Amino acid sequence: MLLLELAVLDAGSLPAAVAVAFTATAAAGAALAVCALIGSRRASAVPRTRVRTAIRDREHRTAFLPQRDPDASGRPRPRAPGRALLTAAA
């Protein structure tokens, strides 16, 4: 409010359009804050068990299948690095 009063009192150096824009922005910000406050009070609390279950279910759905069982038959085992090839040793 203090900034608004200063802007209105010092109208000689501040164009009227800037003062109107400042007032509109302040009003929109106040309305947004009120809406956020009302919305946060109306939101129901979700039980922790539902949150854990949802996270666990999402992990099961998004698992990267080749990494589930690296020792399954047909999967090549990673090898340790060997000696450098002669063409790459230059």
PEQUIGI-V343117 format. One line per field, one symbol per residue. phi: phi as a letter, one per 30 degrees, with the letter a starting at -180 (. if undefined). burial: # if it has 24 or more other C-alpha atoms within 12 Angstrom, else .. Layout:
phi = ???
burial = ???
This chain:
phi = .ddddddddcddccdddddddddddddddddddddddddddddddcdddddddddddddddcddedcdbdcddjcdddcddcdddddcdd
burial = ..........................................................................................
